[in-house]
Amino acid sequence: RALPARQTLMRETGGIHAAAWCDRDGAVLDVFEDVGRHNALDKLIGHLARRRADLGAGFVFLSSRASYELVR
């Protein structure tokens, strides 16, 4: 329920994908949007890498389907 409130571009366009980083309790911490679902995830991964985030401390949530290449 928290993701749509953080999707600025989706509200403006009605057709944008999002990738979110959530803590273990499901709280949305970071959201990145793009017209491509792969690009949204790439933006999130880059952000997490720059922060040297502990990837064991949370999970990725996608607004679209998680195809095998995104999961891999």
N, C-alpha and C positions, 0 to 999 in steps of 0.2 A: 504493500500500500504506500510505502514511503517513496518509491522510485518516481512515479509520475510528477510529484511535487518538485523533484530535482531535475526534470527534463525540460529545460527552457526551449530548446529547438523543437522538440516534439509538440509543445503547446503552440508554437508559431507555425509549424508546417504540417503537422498531422502525419508525418511519415519518416521519422528518424529512429535509428536503432540506438540503444544505450548499453553500456557495459558498466557495471557497478562493483565496487569493492565493499564488502560487508564484513562486520566483525562476526565473531562466533555466535553472537546472539541474534544476528540478522539485521542489526542497525546499518543503514546505508552510510558509508563514510565518504566515498568518492564516486563521481559519475562522469563518464565521458560519452559524448554523442557523436554520431556521424551517419551519413547517408548509407554507408556500408557497415554491416555488422562486424566484419573483420577489422575494419579501420577503428571502430569504437573500441574493440578489445585491444588492438595495438596501442591506442592512446593510453588505455588503462595500464597495460603492462609496462609501457615506458615510464609512466608516472610512478608506479610501484618500484621499478628498478632504480629510478633516480632517488627515491626516498629510502632505498634499501629496506623495503618493508619486509616484515616477517610473514612469509606466505603461509605459515602454519597457523597464523592468528586470525584467519578469516577465509572468505570464499568469494568467488566471482559469481555475479548474478547477471544474466543477459535478458534483455527485453525481447529477444527473438530466439529462434531455435538454436540449439547448441549442436551444430553439425560436427562430424567426426574430426574435421581438420581444426576446428576451434578447440575442441576438447583435447586433442593431441598436443 
